[in-house]
Amino acid sequence: MNLPAGKLPPELLRQFLRGVPTPPPDVVLGAAVGEDAAVLDLGGDELLVAASDPITFGSAQLARDLLAVNENDLVTTGARPRWLVTTLLLPEGIDADGASQLLEDLAQAARAHGVALVGGHTEITVGLDRPMAIGCLLGTVPRGGVVRTSGARVGDAVILTGGVAIEGTAILAEEHVPALRARGVAPEVIAAAARLRHEPGIAVRRAAETLLQDREAVHAMHDPTEGGVITALHELAEAAQAGLTIDRAAIPVFPECRAVCGALGLDPLGLIASGALLVAVDPAAADHALARLQSAGIDAARIGWIVDRDAGTTLATDDAKTPLPTFARDELARYLESR
């Protein structure tokens, strides 16, 4: 059976991870469902943190998005991003000016994020219809300062910063304008949806750093990407070996996202959601965390609670509680394959 586009199915990933040998003692945090980065102990005062993420969907801001998605994975562990290694795959037919511009964009994005571009690989690749980039971002975190997705505790409040679903909505608004217009979405709504990539944008570093001002209260952070916020919630629960009760009405969905998804028959909760951040915080500190975010100009909402694993993962509405839905693939990938 051929696999659909998007993330590897969770059951296949779990099967693979079960076969990975037990890591050596210098691996503080290794490969696991829901963990955004690896943490390595090289014997110094700080631990080394490494994350890798690609930009494979089309992007007019490929370099900036590459820095943002890799930085997102690092900061969810509490780390400071420092060094970037990049693989840049370019399609046949690209000219020297186009390649040079992408490389310069990458250098500028690294500087803007305070990251040193230290190496990588660049090639013209057969079979591509657009440039693709894969980043490996390295950073450091103090000993005792690592935040793990698995650190969520029963009773924790679940906070979502930003909203749903910035990245997916912007991609659809930038690259599928004719389809949206044909389905009655107003030009000004499409333009506003495309602007979400810039404001509030897909980076979560400022939100993470704001929350970590009270480091002891933050038990877990996780970066929703492909599969949307619902998939990220499942990953959070699995990593923590816990359950979830999520209030559907409390999940902030941008009106532009509602309009775009409604027109295309997509579910906003399963749409690639870079730009949001899931956080499990001590319930006694939840109000203070929300106030701190608000003071920093960052939108956030308490969307639920970590519960005992036996209680399962549920989505509460006004009428009932139902099992938290699953998405076999991201809604963007589903739309692209259905066209």
N, C-alpha and C positions, 0 to 999 in steps of 0.2 A: 504494500500500500504506500503510495506516495504521500509524503507529509505536506501539509499546507504551509503557506508562507507565514513567517512570524517566529516567535519563540518556539524552541523545542517543546513538544508536549511534556507537561510535568512528570507524567509517569515514566516517560523515556529518560528524562533527566535524572529522576530518582534511581532508576535502574543503573544508569551509568555511574552515578556517584557512589552507589553501593560497592562497585568494583574498584574504586580508587583506593590505593593502599593507604593505610593510616599514615598521616604526615609525620615528619620528624618533630622533635620538641621545639625547634625554632619557629614552627608555624603556630602562631597564637590563634589565628582565625583562618581557616581554610575554606575550601569549596563546600557550599551548602545551599539548599534552596532558601531563598529570601535574603541571604547575605550579599551586600553590594560590593564588597572589596575583601582582599586578603590582607592579613596583618602578620608581619614577620619580625622576629626578634634577632637583631644582629649584634646584640650585646652592649649597645650604647644607652644613653639616657633616654632616647626616644626610640619608638618602634617604627618600622618602615611599613607603609600602607600602599597597596597596589590595586588598581582597578583598570578594566579594559572594556570599552564600549565603542560600537561603530555608529556611523551615520549611513544608513542604507536607503532610506526613503529619500526622495528628491528634496533638496534644500538649497534655497538661494543664498543661505548664510551657512554653508557647510562648515567652514572653519570655526566660526563662533559657536555653532551648535555642538560641534565635536568637543570643544573645551567645556561647554556647559554640561553635557551629559556625563562626561568622565569626572568632572569636578563634583557633580551631584553624588556620584557613587562614593567618592572619597570623603566628602564632608559629612555624610550620614554615619561615618565611623568616628567622627570627632577630629579628623585629620586636617592638616594644612597642606594643600596641594603645592608641589614644588617643581617636579620635573616631568616633561612630556616626551614620549616616544610615539611616532606616528607612522602608520602605513597608509600611503595615498595611492589608490588604484584609479587610473585615468582611462577613459574610453578611447578606442581607436578613432583617429580623426581629429583629436584635440590638437590645437596648434600651440606653438611655443609661448605665445602671449597668454593663452588661456591657462596653460600649466604654470607659468610664472606668477600669474595673478593668484591662483589657488595657493601657491607656496607662500606668497607674500601675505595673503589673508591669514594663513595659519600662523605665521610669525607674529603678525599684529594681534591676533586673538590671544596667543600665549602671553604676550607682553601685557595686554589688558587685564589678564587674570593673574598677573604676577607669577607666571610659571616660566621656567627655562625650557626651551625646545632643545633637547639634547641628542636627538637622533631619530632614526627610522628607516623607511624604505619607500621609494617612489617608482612606479612603473606604468607603462601603457599595457592594459590588460584586454585580451580578446574576449568578446562577448558582452561587454558592458554597454549600456545605453546612457550612462551618466557617471560622474565621478563618485567614488565611494571612499570613505576614510575610516580607519580604525585607530583609536587612540589607546595608549597605555599610560596612565597617569600615576605618578608616584608622589607620595607625601609622607609626612611624619606626624606622630601623635605621641604625647607624653605617656610614659608607663602609668598604668592605672586609669588612663583617659579614654580607652577604647569603648565606643558605643556599638552594641551588637543588635541586629534585628531580633535575635533570640533572647534579648534581655527583657522583653515585655513581660509584665507580671499580672497575674489575675487581680482585678480591681482597677488597673490603670485606665485613665481616660485616653481615648484615641482622638487626636487632633489632626486635622487636615489643613495645611497652609496652602495659600494660592486658591486654586479652583480647578474644575474639570471642564474640558480637557484641553489645555493650552496648545500643546504641540500638534495633536491630531487635528484640531479645529483649524489651526493656522495652515497646516499642509493642505487640507481640503480646500480652504479658501484661496490659497495661492495657486494651486495646480489644477483645480477642477471648477473654474468659474463658469464655463458654459453649462455644465450639468446643474449647478446651483441656480443659475438664472433661469434655465428651462423649467425648474421646479418652483419658481416663484420667489426665490430669495432676493431681496432688494439689493441693489449694488452697494448701498451704504452699509448694509449688514455684512456683506462679503468683505468689504474693505476693513470694517472694524474687526472681523474675525481674523483676517490676515495680520492685523496689527498686534494681536495677542502675542505673537512670537517676540515682539520688541517690548511690549508693555502689557502685562508684567514680565514677560519673557519666561524662558524655560530653566533658568538657573535658580537653585534653592540655597546657595551658600549663605546669603544674608539671613534667611529664615533659620537655618541650622545654627549659625553663629549666635543669633539673637537668643534662641532657646538654650544654647549651651552656656549662657551667662549664669544659669542655675544648673550646673552640670549634674548634681546629685538627683535632681528631679526628673531628668531625661533618662528613661530606661531603654528606649529603642527608637531608631529612626529608619525609615525605608523610603526608597525613591520609586514612585510608580512610573513605569514606562510602558512597554508593549503589554497589551491586555488590559490596560487602564487601571483605575483605582480599585476595581473589584479584584482583579488578579493580584495586585499588590497586597490587598487585605488578606487574601488566602495565603500568600507567601509569608506575611507577618505572623499569622496564626500558626502556620506549619513550623516556622523557625522557632517560635516560642512554645510549641507544643501546648497551645491554648485554644480557647474558643473566642468568638467575637459576637457582640450584639451591636449592630450598626443601624442608626436611624436614617432611613432613606431620605427623609425630608431635610435632614441637617447637612447633607452633602452639597457643598456649593457648586452649582453648575453655571458657567457663564451663559448669559442669554444668547450670545453669538453661537455658542456650542449647541444650545437647544435648537436654534434655528437651522443650523447646518445639518445636524444629525436628524432632526425631524424631516427635513426635505429629502434626505438620502436614505431614510429608513434605518438609521444606525442608533445604537444605544450609547449615550455619552459615557456611561460607567465602564464600558469596555473599550474605550478609545484611548490610544497612546497618550499618556498624561504627564510627560515631563513638564516640570514647572510647579508641580504639587509636591508636598512632602507629608508623609505619614509619620506621626510621632506618638509614642506611648509614654505618658508622663504620670508621675505620682498623682493620684486623684486630689490630694490636698494642695497640690501646686498648680492644678489645671487652670484655675481662674487667673493666677498670677502669670502663667505662661501666655495665656490669651491676651491679657492686658499688655504684657511686654511686647508681643507681636504687634498689637494695635498701635502702641506708642511708636514703634518703628515703621509704621505705615504698611504693615504686611497683613493682608486679609487672612483670617483663620477661623475655624469653627470646630467645636467639639462634636464629633459625629458618632461616638459610641464608646464602648467599654470592652476591655479584655475580660473574658469570663473563663470559667473552668472548661477544660477540653471536652468534658462529657456533655456540656450544654450545647456544643456545636457552634457553627458559624451561621448567624441568622441576620436577616434584613427585616427591620421592623417598619411597618407603615401604619397609617391610622387604623387600618382594619385588622391587621394580623401580622404575625411573624412567619416568615418563610425562609427556607434555606438560602444562604447567600449564593447568588447565581454564579455560574462559571462561564468563561468564554474560551472556546477551543482555540481561537486565534483572535488577534486584535481586530477591532471593527474596521480600521483603515485597510488592513490586508483583505478582509472579507469584501469590502466595497471594491477594491482594486481588482480582485479576481472575478467579481460579478459583472464587471463592465463589458 
